Amino acid sequence: MTQPDPLDPFHFEVSRGEEISITETAIGTNDLVEASLDGNTLERPFKFSATKTPPHRHVVAMQFDFDQDHTANAKYTWKVSSDHGETFALPKVTPSSVLDPGLSFKVIA
């Protein structure tokens, strides 16, 4: 897995068959995260295998929520990892940021 454009932290290039994991940590709030892969619910732990052929892509839609009593510093930290050894930290999610970021995984090989 690579991240070809450092200015676009939500786009990745992967190999067919590569196993992708998305992990997140809730800080100051209950863990209220959901995900879907190509329009289908992705169950925890958030993992999938890149099964499409090049140059198609998988899209993961994330949804982060915060409980009513979240702390002033509430946030989610999260990262994307590959079974090939790469890990990329993603921008933190706060109550004032985009709560439904999408991730794109273009199959290149």
Secondary structure as GFF3:
##gff-version 3
##sequence-region A 1 109
A	DSSP	beta_strand	11	14	.	.	.	ID=ss1
A	DSSP	beta_strand	19	27	.	.	.	ID=ss2
A	DSSP	beta_strand	32	37	.	.	.	ID=ss3
A	DSSP	beta_strand	40	42	.	.	.	ID=ss4
A	DSSP	beta_strand	46	49	.	.	.	ID=ss5
A	DSSP	beta_strand	57	65	.	.	.	ID=ss6
A	DSSP	beta_strand	75	82	.	.	.	ID=ss7
A	DSSP	beta_strand	87	93	.	.	.	ID=ss8
A	DSSP	beta_strand	102	107	.	.	.	ID=ss9
###
